[in-house]
Amino acid sequence: MRLAVLALAFDALGAEVAETEAWHDNAASLGVSRALGYVDNGVGRHARGDGADDMPRLRLTREIWTARHAGHGIAIEGVDSCRHFFGVAHSVVDG
């Protein structure tokens, strides 16, 4: 699912970067993000329960996306009619 969302963001909508966070003890989520090519991008401190805890930040750039996921095989269809909802005025393919 994350691969599909990233394909939409980078390939169809022209995103330059994707950022995410997960609690430091959520190894599964952090592992999926790192497997997709996200790299460490700092740590945030957020409310958690009755206190506060660390949440690692991760970042995936268009350059890493293109290098690691060219030919991913995900087809994005029907984006033209809803591109304006994402603040993208024109087709990424058309320029």
N, C-alpha and C positions, 0 to 999 in steps of 0.2 A: 504494500500500500504506500509506503513512504517513497519508494522508487517511482510510482505512478504520480504522486503529488509533485515530486521534484521534476519529473518529465514535463508536467503541465507548467510549472513555474519557469524552468529554464528554457525548454524547447518551444513552448507555445506562447508564453507571456514575456519572454526575454529577461527574466530575472538575472541580476548580476551576482547575487549572494543569497544564501538561505542560512538562517540562524535558528538554533534550538537550544533548549535547556532541559536538564533532567536532574532529579535529586542525586546526590553523590552515591547513594546506596542503591540506585536503580541500575544495576549492572546490565540488565537485558536491554533497556532503552539506550544507554550509552554505547553498548556494543553494536547495536544496529546502526546507530548514527555513525560511529567510527568506521564500520564496515562499508558504509555508503561513501565515505571519503571526508566526512566532517573532521575538522581539526580543533584542538582546544583553543578557546578564545576567552579565557578568564573565568572568574567565579563570581556569582552573585550571592547575596545573603537575603533570604526571604523568610517570612513568617511561616512557621510550621508547628502545628499543635499549639502548645503553650509557650513556645520559644521561637528561636530562629535557627536556620540551618543553611549549609552551603549548597548551592546549585551550580554545577559546572555549566559553562556556556560553550557551545560548539558552533563552528562556522564552515560552510561549504561554498566555495567560489565557483563561478562559471568555468574558470580554467580547470579546476579539479574535476568538476562534473563532466566536462567535455573529454578530458583525458581518460577518466575511469569508466564512463558510461556511454560512449559513442556506440551506436548500434544496439541499444537496450531492447529494442523490439516493441516498445509501447507506442500505440497509435493514438494520437489525440485528434478528436473530431468535434466539430460544432463549436469551436472556440470563437469564431468570428462574431457570432450573434451575441455573445456575452462578454467580449473583451472589455467593453466600456465599464462593466461592473468592477473590473480589476484596475481601472485607471490606465489602460493601455489603449492608445488611440488607433493603432494600426497593426497589421500583421507583422510578426517578427520576421517571417520569411520574406515578405515584400519590402521590409525596411521602413 
